[in-house]
Amino acid sequence: MAILAVTALFLLIFVWAAVEYRRRRDPLLRDVMLIFGSVAMLFVLGVLRLFFGSPPWPVAGLVSALLLGQPFFTVRLVSRLRPVPAWVIRGALAGWVAGAVPVLVLPRPLPGPVVWVAVTLFFVVETVAAGLLAVDGRRRGGAARIRLWCAAVGTVLFGATLLFAGAGVAVLARSVAVVSALMYLLAFLPPRRLRRAWAAGTAYALMRSLLAAPPTEPAERIWRRYCEGTRQVLGADAVVVLLPGAGDSVQLISDPGLGTAEPRYRTADIEGLTAGPGTLDALAGWTGPPPVAAELARLSGTRFVDAAPLPGSGGVLVLLHRHRTLFTDDDIELYAELASQAAALAERAAVLGDRQRLAIIVESSADAIMSKSLDGVITSWNAAAERLYGYRVEEVLGRNAAMLFAPEERELETELLARAARGERIDQLEVRNCTRDGAPVMVSLTSSLITDGAGRPAGVACIVRDTSERRRAEVMFRGLLEAAPDAIIGVTADGKIALLNAQTERLFGYQRDELLGQSVDCLVPERVRAAHPGHRLHYFANPQQRPMGAGMALAAVRKDGSEFPAEISLSALETDQGVIVSAAVRDVTERLQAQAERERLAAQAERDAAERRLQHTRRLESLGQLAGGVAHDFNNILGVIASYTELLTETLEAPVPDPEELTAARADLGQIARATERAARLTKQLLAFGRREITQAQVLSLNHVVGDVEQMLRRTLGEHIHLITELDRNLWPVCVDPSQFEQILLNLAVNARDAMPGGGTLSIDTSNTELEEDDVADSTELSPGRYVRVRVSDTGSGMPPEVADRAFEPFFTTKPQGAGTGLGLATVYGIASAAGGHVRLYSEAGIGTTITIVLPASDAAIDEAEVAARPVTTSPPAAAGATILLVEDEEALRIATSRILVRAGYEVLTADGGAAALRLAQHHPAPIHLLLTDVIMPNMMGNEVATRVRALRPELPVLYMSGYAQPVLTENGTLQPGVIIIEKPFTRRDLLDRVHARLHHGAPVEGDDGTERLAAAHPGDPSC
């Protein structure tokens, strides 16, 4: 019966291994099946002998050979659990072969020595295998350690069983076999309660280690402590805990660490770890291990993975081994259950950490934070509260918070506590508190109810912020806002006006309370008001700063409905009430007007420039016409002079000229003289046009000038033109050069004659007139006052408007080329303007032309003696012994002038320039009575020669001669006081008259106005 019982036990273990292997296909269980299959052979032999007697020799030999393989199978099982030297495996295999061969070959009964050798080898190998199991059990803990040790004891006892059986001690052998079977039963099929008891001892040791951790230890450190303990107890090479994290993430904690490249997983990635039973060969691709298991094995340098779910947390406990494990199921299950305790400790650490961080935050907050009981007693007080109020923590804890209010406002504290106790939140209420020294301080108070875990009121939390700086900043902001030169309007997202400044009131005409809370659309022109809300919503959706102007033409409307152009800048402000858009509005009416004015002026300047360019082009064209006309006239004059000079030369070359030829020669000289006069008139006209003519103005009546020139005008006009003069007898005097005014009348008469080729009437009338402001409004050259008007009218062909507009332009003429220079009316305009007057022209084609000249009247009286004076026609006598210093750089003119003076009886000293004149004046021993000098000379001008010679001879009178006397003229073209000049070209008589006058009547005298002038020469009236 004992044999049957033992056999049944071993068969039970064999069946368990077979079932588990079929379910899990674990190679380790296959080795267990082989071990217990070979052990069962011993009991199969006993059963066969019990029921059938001695079995056949082959059957007995085969069963005995299988029995002797049990030590080899045990060593092979151990080699899967831990590294085993190869020689041990080979030695076990050799012992099996050495014991099995005799059993299979030798006949029965076996010799005693053979049996002893076989069982001895069996026992030795079994002992080695048991030792390896015991060593593997030692490095493990929990139930796995005890079960491995039971397996090691069972293995040794089973070897002893064969040893005792070989010695013939059957009873002892059976007893040892029973104990061996019980040891194997405890190793492979122990009761669950017993397995839990074995595992509990080391599990509680781990729990004590976790509980011994400091309360403030971080949660991650607690989990690492858990992994470390699990790895040490269960003998795993690495332990990993996968915990659900934020969202869908997974937190990985391991011991030892997996390196810097720890993987990141999602919740779905770890679901397959616990799906399959038993140990996973993570590197065996054919088994289809979960990717997470394969990656963890690769990172940890292991191969076999055991995983168990962590109850309650949704996490997974993963044990990683380089080799397979045996008997770890119970330990893994229990340690997975202990993970809930680690999670609780981690949660406690997290809560304590949160509380500590919260305490740090509260203590380091810039706002005063305190807590109070429901009756107002202060229970906590942070550092900011100490700084704000000046009370230390120990001074306020346990005292009523009403102490922070002024006595007259402590009822407010009671009211606020009652509101907070009812669950009402008090948000940023502006109140006045008192500091420790009694100073008032404005604060913003926020209070809320504190509840316990059951939701019952436990106190009141208060956050207090000092608003003194903010209030000062608000005052400063309000001041800046009100002082802004632009209208500033704050608009909320719904288009309501939230703030505005004083400039907004002034610009739009509204009072502040009329705009606050109103829609900003009331400031938008009616024509664009419908589209404005859409623009506003678009801007609020993506607010971007828009600077003033930004190239947009905008407008706004005032309260009275008037619209004005505006520039608007926009910027968004984040406030506790949401986004407010600040719009700065600027009235740009004046700027646009100024810009329009600038554009108008620029356009006008461009037009003026174009007009100047056109005039310049016309002047160049007219200058060409003038050059042609002047060249034509001078060529004619020079032709006359050259021809008659040649005739005179031929006449004078004859030894005895014919009397008739001499008579003709005298006529030829007259022609040369007249040609010279024509050339002189032409140059005088050019100088008058250029305002370079010598002006010798005097106070006179224009009636006298008209009367003096009337006969000459009649001869100029011809008999086919009737001249009518109407002169005002009470005409006011004017200050003008009579010869220049004669030039005006002559030019106008010539133009009238050319305009009336078939005859007509030319009228000249004079009158007095007073010009008012309106009369001179269109002229910049005249001012209101008394004027003398001279009007010259003809009944000629007249001028079309385009010609009349250009009549006074220099060089402009409508006459055929060579028939005129275009200087006639331009000379008239120049002379009148130089005299302070003005010229106006009115003409109609086919009717005639009227030229009106106005000259300012003079308050001085007319010198009747000057008017009555007439030039003397007789040659003046030469001054006896008078010496004249003649200075002229033109040699021919110098010689001719010298001959005229010498022939007239004067002694002449000639000099070709200023330097020679100074030498003669300094070294001539006799007196010098007159200095006759040219004005325009190289190196030294005539006025400088006169100044330096008179420095040597102070009383020496001076007579200038020049065709261009600009250096000795004043700004208005008159001669300087005390200056006498004879204009080139001059005749012999003109020269002698001027020299005689300067010698005998030219002593400088002091005029009534204090200026130096000549009494007889009359170069100009100083009253002008």
Disulfide bonds with the S-S distance in Angstrom:
Cys735-Cys1024 1.56
